[in-house]
Amino acid sequence: MPISIDCPFCQPQDDPHQHVVIENETCYFLQHDGHQDILEGTGIIVPKAHRPTAFDLTPQEWADTYELLHQAKAYLDAKFAPDGYTLGWNVGLVSNQTVPHAHFHVVPRYSDEPYAGKGLRYWFKQEANRRQGR
């Protein structure tokens, strides 16, 4: 299984603030202490093998991501009781993929948060984000 020595998702146990919450044969569901103070429960699903983007996942990694997503939801529902979820992949720097290892964001959402009701579509529908000349 290929890994990258410099990648924080290839060896999550090396970061004492990053926790493997659930895992299966090919993927982890990770939570990082530094990401829990804004929207509690936030985590990511990552393949154990170093895959640069979601487009590089194997069929087994896709199946295992699906399995972990449902397990993560059951865990998050029981522990945090969110009112909804925002789910997503970022691919490439222009999409804000700052770690070049595929990672699927699982973001619990709460009705009392300031951006409640503003999911992925809200951000790309803003007129201020229109490409110049388009």
C-alpha positions in Angstrom: 0.0 0.0 0.0 1.8 3.2 -1.1 2.1 6.0 1.5 3.8 9.3 1.6 6.2 10.1 4.5 5.2 13.8 4.5 1.4 13.2 4.2 -0.5 13.7 7.5 -3.3 11.3 6.2 -1.0 8.5 5.3 0.2 8.0 8.9 -2.6 9.6 11.1 -1.2 8.0 14.2 1.9 10.3 14.0 -0.3 13.4 14.9 -1.4 13.2 18.6 -4.3 15.5 17.8 -5.6 13.3 14.9 -7.8 10.4 15.9 -8.8 7.3 14.0 -12.5 7.0 15.0 -13.5 4.2 12.7 -11.6 2.2 10.1 -12.1 -0.6 7.7 -9.8 -2.5 5.3 -8.9 0.5 3.1 -10.1 3.7 4.8 -10.1 5.7 8.0 -12.7 8.1 9.5 -10.5 10.7 11.2 -11.2 13.6 13.5 -8.7 16.3 14.5 -8.8 18.1 17.8 -8.2 21.4 16.1 -11.3 21.1 14.0 -13.8 20.3 16.8 -14.1 23.7 18.3 -16.1 25.3 15.5 -18.4 22.5 14.3 -18.1 19.6 16.7 -18.0 16.2 15.1 -16.4 17.3 11.9 -14.2 14.6 10.3 -12.8 13.2 7.1 -12.8 9.8 5.4 -9.4 9.1 3.8 -8.0 6.1 2.0 -5.2 4.4 3.8 -3.2 4.3 0.6 -1.9 7.7 -0.7 -4.4 8.7 -3.4 -4.0 12.3 -4.6 -7.6 12.9 -5.4 -11.0 11.3 -5.3 -10.6 10.4 -9.0 -7.7 8.1 -8.0 -9.7 5.9 -5.6 -10.0 2.2 -6.4 -13.5 0.6 -6.6 -12.8 -1.0 -3.2 -11.9 2.3 -1.7 -15.1 3.8 -3.0 -17.1 0.9 -1.5 -15.2 1.3 1.8 -15.8 5.1 1.8 -19.5 4.4 1.4 -19.4 1.9 4.3 -17.5 4.3 6.6 -19.8 7.2 5.7 -22.8 5.3 7.1 -20.8 4.2 10.2 -19.6 7.8 10.8 -23.2 9.1 10.5 -24.4 6.6 13.1 -21.6 7.6 15.4 -22.1 11.3 14.9 -25.9 11.1 15.3 -25.4 9.3 18.6 -22.7 11.5 19.9 -23.6 15.0 18.6 -27.2 14.8 17.3 -26.6 17.2 14.4 -29.6 18.6 12.4 -28.0 17.9 9.0 -24.7 17.3 7.2 -22.6 18.9 4.5 -20.5 16.3 2.6 -17.8 17.0 0.0 -14.6 16.5 -1.8 -12.2 19.2 -2.8 -9.9 18.4 -5.8 -7.0 20.6 -6.6 -5.7 23.8 -5.1 -8.4 26.0 -6.8 -11.0 23.9 -4.9 -9.0 24.4 -1.6 -7.5 20.9 -1.5 -4.5 21.9 0.7 -3.4 18.3 1.5 -2.8 16.3 -1.7 -4.4 13.1 -0.3 -8.0 12.4 -1.2 -10.3 13.2 1.8 -14.0 13.3 2.0 -15.4 15.9 4.4 -18.1 14.9 6.8 -19.4 18.0 8.4 -22.3 17.8 10.9 -24.5 20.9 10.7 -26.6 22.5 13.5 -29.7 24.7 13.3 -28.2 27.2 15.8 -25.0 27.8 13.8 -24.5 31.2 12.0 -24.3 29.6 8.6 -27.2 27.2 9.1 -28.9 26.7 5.8 -25.9 27.6 3.7 -24.4 24.4 2.2 -22.2 23.9 -0.8 -24.6 25.5 -3.3 -24.8 28.7 -1.3 -21.1 29.4 -1.8 -20.9 28.8 -5.5 -24.1 30.7 -6.3 -22.7 34.0 -5.0 -22.5 36.7 -7.7 -19.2 37.9 -6.2 -17.7 34.5 -7.3 -18.7 35.0 -11.0 -15.7 34.6 -13.4 -14.7 37.8 -15.1 -16.2 38.2 -18.5 -18.7 35.5 -18.0 
